Amino acid sequence: MTDARITHVGGPTTLIEVAGWRILTDPTFDAPGRTYKFGWGTASRKLTGPAVPAESLGGIDLVLLTHDHHADNLDDTGRALLPAAGQVVTTVAGGRRLGAPVTGLGPWQRTELASAGRPTIEITATPCRHGPPLSRPVTGEVTGFVLRWEGQQHGPLWITGDTVLYPGVRQVAERFAIGTTVLHLGAVRFGLTGPLRYTMTAADGAELCAQVRAHTVVPVHYEGWGHFSEGRTAVEAAFAGAPGPVRESLHWLTPGAATALTV
């Protein structure tokens, strides 16, 4: 049985500590108040700062970067942290942009985090589509990650990445018996593109979790930015109407506080 500690820093950023490893997801540590451009006329304002300042992080063995080209997943302060990390894994396109020694993975490709005296963590990239059909040339490449290591009680840990609900993301449930899901939500919208959404709604997340049947679901990427159209209230309502096991799987993290979870 393996216990992990997960700290929600803010937005999509979490610190996962397990078996001696320290893993950081989507580093965003800039102060609030700035408006960032996302391309094609879209932009969003950062509303809240990180619950853990970058200088308090300590050493990081691995950065899992779902994508490098949107500031709500990698901002200036987060980007400055990358050279000090032991390993960085992201998309193929992101790997090209960031350069060596960053590892870029396509869907279902794998790499490992390994060191003497600690369990090896297998990292599998999972599909994402960061918007409606045919949006990939505009929104760019995004990936999720499944992490597996010896001693997991409930099954692999899945970081969904920024994605809508579509067949590619459903394939994760077909390939893995997921134990813990770090679920990116927020129902991202921009005024320029009207009703189109670029991440899962709360209802989408609950539907996906009913298929995945993870023991624990941890919502992230639903607060702290102006482009989120749904927050915690919507997530709670969607999961309250879900089947019992899905409803009971929902686990909120207190920003800045390390929460112990059995994975």
C-alpha positions as CSV (number, residue, x, y, z in Angstrom):
1,M,0.0,0.0,0.0
2,T,1.4,3.4,-1.0
3,D,0.4,6.7,0.6
4,A,1.0,9.9,-1.4
5,R,0.8,13.5,-0.3
6,I,-0.8,15.9,-2.8
7,T,-0.7,19.7,-2.4
8,H,-2.8,21.9,-4.6
9,V,-0.8,25.0,-5.4
10,G,-3.5,26.6,-7.5
11,G,-5.0,26.2,-11.0
12,P,-3.6,23.0,-12.4
13,T,-0.5,23.0,-10.3
14,T,0.0,20.3,-7.7
15,L,2.9,18.8,-5.8
16,I,2.8,15.0,-5.6
17,E,5.1,13.4,-3.0
18,V,5.3,9.6,-3.1
19,A,7.9,7.0,-2.1
20,G,10.6,9.6,-1.9
21,W,9.8,11.3,-5.2
22,R,8.6,14.9,-5.6
23,I,6.6,15.5,-8.7
24,L,5.3,18.9,-9.8
25,T,2.5,19.3,-12.4
26,D,2.0,22.4,-14.6
27,P,4.1,24.9,-12.7
28,T,2.2,28.3,-12.3
29,F,3.7,30.6,-9.7
30,D,3.2,34.1,-11.0
31,A,1.5,36.7,-8.9
32,P,-2.1,37.6,-9.7
33,G,-3.3,40.6,-11.6
34,R,-1.8,40.1,-15.0
35,T,-3.7,39.4,-18.2
36,Y,-2.1,36.7,-20.5
37,K,-2.7,36.2,-24.2
38,F,-3.6,32.7,-25.3
39,G,-3.5,33.4,-29.1
40,W,-6.1,34.0,-31.8
41,G,-7.4,37.0,-29.9
42,T,-8.1,35.2,-26.6
43,A,-6.8,36.2,-23.2
44,S,-7.4,35.7,-19.5
45,R,-6.6,37.4,-16.2
46,K,-5.0,35.6,-13.3
47,L,-7.1,36.3,-10.2
48,T,-5.3,34.5,-7.4
49,G,-1.7,33.7,-6.6
50,P,-0.1,30.4,-5.7
51,A,-0.9,28.9,-2.3
52,V,2.8,27.8,-2.1
53,P,5.5,30.2,-3.3
54,A,8.0,28.9,-5.8
55,E,10.9,29.6,-3.4
56,S,9.3,27.3,-0.8
57,L,9.1,24.2,-3.1
58,G,12.4,22.5,-2.4
59,G,13.9,20.0,-4.9
60,I,11.7,18.6,-7.7
61,D,12.5,15.3,-9.3
62,L,10.0,15.5,-12.1
63,V,7.8,18.1,-13.8
64,L,4.8,16.8,-15.7
65,L,3.8,19.5,-18.1
66,T,0.5,19.0,-19.9
67,H,1.4,21.8,-22.3
68,D,3.9,24.6,-22.4
69,H,2.1,27.2,-24.6
70,H,-0.7,28.5,-22.2
71,A,0.3,30.6,-19.2
72,D,-2.3,29.0,-17.0
73,N,-0.3,25.8,-17.2
74,L,3.2,27.2,-17.5
75,D,3.8,30.9,-16.5
76,D,7.0,32.8,-16.4
77,T,8.0,31.8,-12.8
78,G,7.1,28.2,-13.6
79,R,9.2,28.2,-16.7
80,A,12.2,29.5,-14.7
81,L,11.9,26.4,-12.4
82,L,12.2,23.8,-15.2
83,P,16.1,23.8,-15.5
84,A,16.4,22.9,-11.9
85,A,14.0,19.9,-12.1
86,G,15.5,16.4,-12.4
87,Q,13.3,15.5,-15.4
88,V,10.6,17.3,-17.4
89,V,8.0,15.4,-19.5
90,T,5.6,17.1,-21.8
91,T,4.1,16.9,-25.4
92,V,6.2,16.2,-28.5
93,A,5.7,19.8,-29.7
94,G,6.5,21.1,-26.2
95,G,9.6,19.0,-26.1
96,R,10.8,20.6,-29.3
97,R,10.0,24.2,-28.1
98,L,11.7,23.7,-24.7
99,G,14.6,21.7,-26.0
100,A,16.9,19.0,-24.4
101,P,16.8,17.5,-21.9
102,V,13.0,17.7,-21.9
103,T,11.2,14.5,-22.9
104,G,8.3,14.9,-25.3
105,L,5.8,12.0,-25.5
106,G,2.9,11.3,-27.9
107,P,-0.3,9.6,-26.8
108,W,0.4,6.2,-25.2
109,Q,4.2,6.6,-25.3
110,R,6.1,5.9,-22.1
111,T,9.1,6.9,-20.1
112,E,10.3,6.2,-16.6
113,L,11.4,8.1,-13.5
114,A,14.1,5.8,-11.9
115,S,16.7,6.0,-9.2
116,A,18.4,3.5,-6.8
117,G,16.5,3.0,-3.6
118,R,13.2,4.3,-4.9
119,P,10.4,2.6,-6.8
120,T,10.5,3.2,-10.6
121,I,7.5,5.3,-11.8
122,E,6.2,4.5,-15.3
123,I,4.8,7.5,-17.0
124,T,2.4,7.0,-19.9
125,A,1.1,10.0,-22.0
126,T,-2.6,10.0,-22.5
127,P,-4.8,11.7,-25.2
128,C,-6.2,15.2,-24.8
129,R,-8.2,17.6,-27.0
130,H,-8.1,21.1,-25.7
131,G,-11.3,22.3,-27.3
132,P,-14.1,21.4,-29.8
133,P,-13.6,19.2,-32.9
134,L,-11.0,20.5,-35.3
135,S,-9.6,22.9,-32.7
136,R,-6.2,21.2,-32.3
137,P,-4.4,23.4,-34.9
138,V,-5.5,26.5,-32.9
139,T,-5.3,25.2,-29.2
140,G,-2.2,23.1,-29.7
141,E,-0.9,19.8,-28.4
142,V,-1.9,18.8,-24.8
143,T,-1.3,15.6,-22.9
144,G,-2.3,13.8,-19.7
145,F,-0.3,11.4,-17.7
146,V,-0.8,8.0,-16.1
147,L,1.7,7.1,-13.3
148,R,2.2,3.5,-12.2
149,W,4.6,2.1,-9.6
150,E,4.8,-0.9,-7.4
151,G,2.7,-0.9,-4.2
152,Q,-0.3,1.1,-5.5
153,Q,-3.4,-0.2,-3.7
154,H,-6.2,1.3,-5.8
155,G,-4.4,1.6,-9.2
156,P,-2.6,4.1,-11.3
157,L,-2.7,7.8,-10.8
158,W,-4.1,9.8,-13.8
159,I,-3.6,13.5,-14.4
160,T,-6.2,14.2,-17.1
161,G,-4.6,17.4,-18.5
162,D,-6.7,20.2,-20.1
163,T,-9.2,18.4,-22.3
164,V,-12.8,18.2,-23.3
165,L,-14.7,14.9,-23.0
166,Y,-14.2,13.0,-26.2
167,P,-13.4,9.4,-27.3
168,G,-9.7,9.8,-26.9
169,V,-9.9,10.6,-23.2
170,R,-12.4,7.8,-22.6
171,Q,-9.8,5.4,-23.8
172,V,-7.9,5.8,-20.6
173,A,-10.6,3.9,-18.8
174,E,-10.4,1.1,-21.3
175,R,-6.6,0.7,-20.9
176,F,-6.1,1.3,-17.2
177,A,-7.9,0.5,-13.9
178,I,-7.3,4.0,-12.6
179,G,-7.1,4.5,-8.8
180,T,-6.8,8.2,-8.4
181,T,-7.8,10.9,-10.9
182,V,-6.5,14.5,-10.8
183,L,-9.3,16.0,-12.8
184,H,-8.8,19.2,-14.9
185,L,-12.2,21.0,-15.1
186,G,-13.2,24.7,-15.3
187,A,-15.3,24.7,-18.5
188,V,-12.9,27.2,-20.0
189,R,-14.6,29.8,-22.3
190,F,-13.6,33.0,-24.1
191,G,-15.9,35.8,-25.1
192,L,-14.5,35.7,-28.6
193,T,-15.6,32.1,-29.2
194,G,-19.0,32.3,-27.4
195,P,-20.4,29.0,-26.1
196,L,-17.4,26.9,-27.1
197,R,-15.6,25.2,-24.2
198,Y,-12.0,24.2,-24.0
199,T,-11.9,22.1,-20.9
200,M,-14.4,19.7,-19.3
201,T,-17.6,21.0,-17.7
202,A,-18.4,19.6,-14.2
203,A,-21.1,17.4,-15.8
204,D,-18.5,16.1,-18.3
205,G,-16.1,15.3,-15.4
206,A,-18.7,13.4,-13.5
207,E,-19.7,11.4,-16.6
208,L,-16.0,10.5,-17.2
209,C,-15.5,9.5,-13.6
210,A,-18.5,7.2,-13.8
211,Q,-16.7,5.4,-16.6
212,V,-13.2,5.5,-15.0
213,R,-14.5,4.4,-11.6
214,A,-11.5,5.7,-9.7
215,H,-11.3,5.4,-6.0
216,T,-10.4,9.0,-5.5
217,V,-11.1,12.1,-7.7
218,V,-9.2,15.3,-7.0
219,P,-10.5,18.4,-8.9
220,V,-8.0,21.0,-10.1
221,H,-7.9,23.8,-12.8
222,Y,-11.3,25.2,-11.8
223,E,-10.3,28.4,-10.0
224,G,-8.0,31.4,-10.0
225,W,-8.5,32.6,-13.6
226,G,-11.0,34.7,-15.5
227,H,-11.6,32.1,-18.3
228,F,-13.1,29.5,-16.0
229,S,-16.8,29.5,-16.4
230,E,-17.5,26.8,-13.7
231,G,-16.1,26.6,-10.2
232,R,-16.4,24.4,-7.1
233,T,-20.2,24.9,-6.7
234,A,-20.8,23.4,-10.2
235,V,-18.5,20.5,-9.5
236,E,-20.2,19.7,-6.2
237,A,-23.6,19.8,-7.9
238,A,-22.6,17.6,-10.8
239,F,-21.1,14.9,-8.5
240,A,-24.0,15.1,-6.0
241,G,-26.2,13.9,-8.8
242,A,-23.8,11.1,-9.9
243,P,-24.0,7.4,-8.8
244,G,-22.9,6.7,-5.3
245,P,-19.4,5.5,-6.0
246,V,-18.7,8.6,-8.1
247,R,-20.2,10.9,-5.6
248,E,-18.1,9.4,-2.8
249,S,-14.9,9.5,-4.8
250,L,-14.8,13.3,-4.9
251,H,-12.0,14.7,-2.6
252,W,-11.3,18.4,-2.3
253,L,-7.8,19.6,-1.5
254,T,-7.2,22.7,0.7
255,P,-4.8,24.9,-1.3
256,G,-1.4,25.0,0.2
257,A,-2.0,22.0,2.5
258,A,-0.4,18.6,1.9
259,T,-3.2,16.0,1.9
260,A,-2.4,12.3,2.4
261,L,-4.2,9.9,0.0
262,T,-3.9,6.2,-0.3
263,V,-3.2,5.5,-4.0
